[in-house]
Amino acid sequence: MESFSSDLLPVATRATDWNHIYSRQLNHVDFTPADRHAFAARLGMGRLGPVQFVRMSTNRSNIERTPRHIRAGTPRLYSYLLQVRGSSVLNHWGHEAHLEAGDFVLCDSAVPHRFTIDDASTVIMLRVDAQTMREHLPAPEQYCGRRLRSDVGLTGAMSAMVEKLDAQLEGGFSSTYDARFARHLLEMLSMTYAIGFEAEPSISAIVRGRQADIIRYIEENLRDPELSPAQVARGLRMSPRYLRTVFSRSGEKLSAYIMRRRLEECARQIRNPSWHGHTLTEIAFGWGFNSSAHFTRAFREHFGVTPRGYRRSASN
């Protein structure tokens, strides 16, 4: 099992060097520790057939993959993230998944995401190429960014199995049956997700795919002040009517989704101490708003408090 540790890096450049290691070994991201001076992290990587196991232990950090990191032609990967120790939050596909020990969440490398990790956190990632994933989970987009709780269905049993497998790989386990066993593991994870979300209405794979295209387009263009349902329809070469019909299956209007996501991103930056030197207008305009009054009104309607009041309460 290949491993990397921040302890071996110079203190002065540790955070920057770690960002390069993570980006080179996994995905291109901005890896930002909360405390650059006390930052500590470790990666352990092994493989079981088509599944790459990655164990990451770190203290409080933020991992952000933005549209500029997602390059055309880069292989698309899906990752099952298992929170082993500590807690974290994944913002992805318009969802915010708060993870505790034993919880899973699915992440798509082709769509922007932000992973905020608390202190003393350990996460195991099971990374799979898109084709292999779809053989076992035909419409993975419907699950991306959504927390699968440890107390639901078979999730607890799968969490324990993944931890055990990771420990054996770290100890040097290998077998001629790796590929076959990995595919059984993916099938069991697929069933775990199906059971975990079985109460939800059935939607065809075609509609799921088109919904995924719409959400991906929005997430990639969320900062564009011209983003609107009409622009989404043009960008995806859909008729406005078909766009509305497809997205309505999600239970939310497209314009409402765009507004909610912009407000969520604004709120995240408002409560982030590193953005306290920026005005509320700067933050709002950075996420596609072009009117301070409109932003303030929409923010108050969504969060029940003005942006200024939200910033004040976040600072206390």
Sequence and secondary structure as in RCSB ss.txt:
>XXXX:A:sequence
MESFSSDLLPVATRATDWNHIYSRQLNHVDFTPADRHAFAARLGMGRLGPVQFVRMSTNRSNIERTPRHIRAGTP
RLYSYLLQVRGSSVLNHWGHEAHLEAGDFVLCDSAVPHRFTIDDASTVIMLRVDAQTMREHLPAPEQYCGRRLRS
DVGLTGAMSAMVEKLDAQLEGGFSSTYDARFARHLLEMLSMTYAIGFEAEPSISAIVRGRQADIIRYIEENLRDP
ELSPAQVARGLRMSPRYLRTVFSRSGEKLSAYIMRRRLEECARQIRNPSWHGHTLTEIAFGWGFNSSAHFTRAFR
EHFGVTPRGYRRSASN
>XXXX:A:secstr
 EEEEGGGS GGGHHHHHHHHHHHHS   EEEES SSS  EEEEEEEETTEEEEEEEESSEEEEE GGG  TT  
 EEEEEEEEES EEEEETTEEEEE TT EEEEETTS EEEEE TTEEEEEEEEEHHHHHHHSS GGGTBT  B T
TSTTHHHHHHHHHHHHHHHHTT   TTHHHHHHHHHHHHHHHHHHHTTTS    HHHHHHHHHHHHHHHHTTT T
T  HHHHHHHHT  HHHHHHHHHTTTS HHHHHHHHHHHHHHHHHT GGGTTS HHHHHHHTT   HHHHHHHHH
HHHSS HHHHHHHHH 
